[in-house]
């Protein structure tokens, strides 16, 4: 091994603490990069393959009832490749072992297994036998959540008749990768599931024999989707079409695609922050290391080592540290990535969600970290080699010190000599001080961001499930019912109170923008549904006009006072212009509210309702559930409490895992920055500190000088970090502003406090480590040699 | 003997004036910034150094000795004037040319030894032999300065005199044409200092290496062929030493 490499090796051993601290920071960045990017690729690849192999449709539509004969006309629309008509109905299921009613979505499949759009992947069991009217396939996630097995039986109210369904297969569909009811944002797989049943049995039961109420299309390449949708809507309008939409608006696909995009963004932004900090740490360490090796560089140059050889020497030093970081990071990243894939497999259901790692990804990670290292080292190495040897030979000229600002203000008498040393040092190297501060504040900011993710999610849940939704149970009827049904509901066992609502599918138009939505009509005095503004203050429902959620107003580009065109998509399909009366702020989905009576008037119908919000007596729940299960008029039941529980079990848990990782990584950064800054200060100023010890300073006093400077930086960095963290969180809150949900900018005091405490602990720990080294200063040895 | 293979190796003639000129320095000045202060380190220096001679540069601190030595060694460039090494004009040499010059021709010895603390004695020497064209083996160089039993010691495990002798071994291991020593005994006690000087004299004798020693210690000048005395950036006297003594006989 060449002698210079030996020096490199021993320098690395000597500086192992600092090297390791930097390697860990780099490892964090690489780990997140690898974990997220590999998952991004795995999910994207699985999505593309699945959609492709199982013929996921491109255009979807729901309608009331259309005869099969329409299909020929649909087929004739230019660009349409394949048409799949189906019967899709939501019914109440009785699942063995589950007290509460469960909503099942029955989807028709051909009696004979033939290739179709939205093809099923049969995991277990078999396809239905032709003519076996009680056979069903159930979705895998629903089967797992309810411990259903092949051969099990489920009870269902199908068109008013109690029927027992026989599970013959367990399947997955590209339509339900993310299996949720349209109105929810979190999956509740115990209480909502998809079942596939023979077309004949389903058609007969729901009076859709020779007819359909759901359509999917695949398109020829280079087809204008909007044009097809326009023609399809026109064609199906007489049949009660609710408006067709493309893949982008298909709910499962939408969640999945959003997740994939988010992964990509996350997997770029966060590693960039970490690697940036790593590069910056390398720069500090290397600059100062080169400072302490000034005379060694001079000797090497004096003996004829070229600039290139010396530059290479220090670059190797950096690359060795980063290589360690890259290896640690890649391994951790692969491990985290595999774990993350398991988390994703809980929510997104593919026939196979294989965790795939491309060699290009690993190479990429290593190149990126190497790049960050070289970037960080560049300036320092350049300074090292541009130092003329004769100058390097001389000790550094005494630094320019002057009275600090504070002293010039005449406050010096408040400062002890030690205090002045600390202050003057800080002021002498403002850029270095600023960078150290910035590094620490970035760590604080990361901790604040970790807190923000949790706080925002908690706030979202609180506001949605405590403030906005106050009912215990929401029931939806299979078709609009007369208002007096409310009285019947009120008399169900255990129901304390019921409030009716009406939901009407409509398209809202303003200028060239439009959006499809269910307008919800509620009573002005409704207590089980609270309309709130941004500050969770109640908003009154006007007697006329629409209340839009602010996200919907954004999408449509309207403000209160503007008049919207409302095209109702059901009943007599009236079109009216209605003013926007005000805005509400809801964090989940988008919504439009109207006074119930006004909505009934708009529909030119008598007092009609679609469902009811219920407040119930918990002691009589079982009785209520039992009855609801056998009520043919009820299509769906959702339970607020179950929803919250489900949320906490799944989303909160996986969110928790991700937040924990973020916090651990932030701690590593905090420690890496603080320890490095203090440790280098010790080697730079060993001589000065030893001199102070010799003239009679105690170990403690010397430590105060050394660590006091770091402490000042740390304390100054905290508020900066909190502000920075708030800023980045605000940015994230903006980025997470999708139609599905918004992340409110909520950071609790506890989160701020946590960030501060963690950073202080990191500071104290590294202070303690450096203090130990400082106490062991060899006074004589330090003074004997030149700096 | 081993040095006979070296193209530049020759036995010391003891007669400096008859030898060819190694360094030719004409009218050089050097001004540099030291913090906020501008220092006029050299004011118009003229000097020739001859092959195989041992020259002592004598003068108080701040007289410009080190600056002159740095320029001779290609560590620094003059602010004005001309500087030749064996008829090669190095006044305006590029950084790469100076690096080449130092690598091939010059051996340095410093007051504070400037050993790399993370390398052993042998490795410190190897650092230089790996670069050189006709180097000795590190062990051989260390043997010449009497350190064959300290090969694997780190600088921190060696006394000051031993460290300086490692530095000498490091400087001579590549068989340089010139050896430039900046206060080589400055940090050493009397006895050890003499040991180190003895090693230098021996190298000068045996390898015929042109040697320049900087010192502010007039006692050392007795071992030189010529003594150049400097003050305030100027040469005030050049003396040829008729009765050169061996380092053991020096007194200060």
Interface residues (C-beta under 8 A of the other chain):
Chain A: X2 X3 X4 X6 X7 X10 X11 X14 X295 X296 X298 X299 X300 X301 X302 X303 X304 X305 X306 X307 X388 X389 X390 X391 X393 X394 X397 X398 X400 X781 X785 X786
Chain B: X32 X34 X35 X36 X67 X70 X73 X75 X76 X95 X96 X99 X100 X101 X102 X103 X104 X106 X107 X108 X110 X112 X114 X115 X116 X118 X119 X123 X124 X126 X127 X128 X130 X131 X156 X170 X174
